[in-house]
């Protein structure tokens, strides 16, 4: 079982250890806006699902449970939903072929998911809510290079934020590479 640790930045001390039963690897921790919960992507049996740790009682709730990967969780400002990257529905389970990741949003209370209809091809990853919750920033490569985009959630209108000749990248092709400040939007 994997363990999620909370570290006091000033002292460097581990102030909380929480074991997530049945999960062999944890990635992409994301604090809820009020600091009461942490969402993570947890890998169990080769499949990544979303989990939420409630810090008040140390209970862990599995939000997703399917054969698709859910990674890069990002809380909405009102903490009612979490945006994420996923290979659903672009993974063909019969042929075991994988497509580029897409973006989805899950309602934390009900578990209801909706997939965002963005670009017809290319990867979509690293979603981050704007401070007002009305837009979602994300990285995508519809033209071959990874750039930063913003989608208005109500209308679906997409705006390209950067046009970089070299693109934006993290450590690997699918690593998160940006974050958005919760108050200023920077």
Order of alpha helices (4+ residues) and beta strands (2+ residues): beta-beta-beta-beta-beta-beta-beta-beta-beta-beta-beta-beta-beta-beta
